[in-house]
Amino acid sequence: MPKPFPAEFRRDVIAVARKGEASVAQVARDFGISESCLQRWLKIADREDGLAPPTSSDRGGGSTDESAELRELRRRNKLLEQENEILRRATAYFARDVLPQ
């Protein structure tokens, strides 16, 4: 089984692919991954961000309102995680300047 790519790498690749400046095949080649792998990452990211309808396995028999709410909560959770990561990095950057060397 191949070694999984780091989450940050995946986010970066997805961001570049979503810009649409290059084809999916070109982006995959540039980052050294297969096109099918990138397609799968994009599909998962779209579903997590609420850009794509959930699959039948994601619905679990819930109502449309519940699935819409779940998509919105997942989107909000992802946004908060990204904001948290930015704050974590900023703290580390400023702490580096304050700590004695």
Contacts in CASP RR format, 6 or more apart in sequence:
PFRMAT RR
TARGET T0000
AUTHOR 0000-0000-0000
METHOD contacts of the structure
MODEL  1
MPKPFPAEFRRDVIAVARKGEASVAQVARDFGISESCLQRWLKIADREDG
LAPPTSSDRGGGSTDESAELRELRRRNKLLEQENEILRRATAYFARDVLP
Q
5 33 0 8 1.000
9 31 0 8 1.000
10 41 0 8 1.000
13 27 0 8 1.000
13 31 0 8 1.000
13 33 0 8 1.000
13 38 0 8 1.000
13 41 0 8 1.000
14 41 0 8 1.000
14 42 0 8 1.000
14 45 0 8 1.000
16 22 0 8 1.000
16 27 0 8 1.000
16 30 0 8 1.000
16 31 0 8 1.000
17 24 0 8 1.000
17 27 0 8 1.000
17 38 0 8 1.000
17 42 0 8 1.000
18 42 0 8 1.000
22 30 0 8 1.000
24 35 0 8 1.000
24 38 0 8 1.000
24 39 0 8 1.000
24 42 0 8 1.000
25 35 0 8 1.000
27 38 0 8 1.000
28 34 0 8 1.000
28 35 0 8 1.000
28 37 0 8 1.000
28 38 0 8 1.000
31 38 0 8 1.000
43 52 0 8 1.000
45 51 0 8 1.000
46 52 0 8 1.000
47 54 0 8 1.000
47 55 0 8 1.000
47 58 0 8 1.000
48 74 0 8 1.000
48 75 0 8 1.000
48 78 0 8 1.000
49 74 0 8 1.000
49 75 0 8 1.000
49 78 0 8 1.000
50 71 0 8 1.000
50 72 0 8 1.000
50 74 0 8 1.000
50 75 0 8 1.000
54 67 0 8 1.000
54 70 0 8 1.000
54 71 0 8 1.000
58 67 0 8 1.000
59 67 0 8 1.000
END
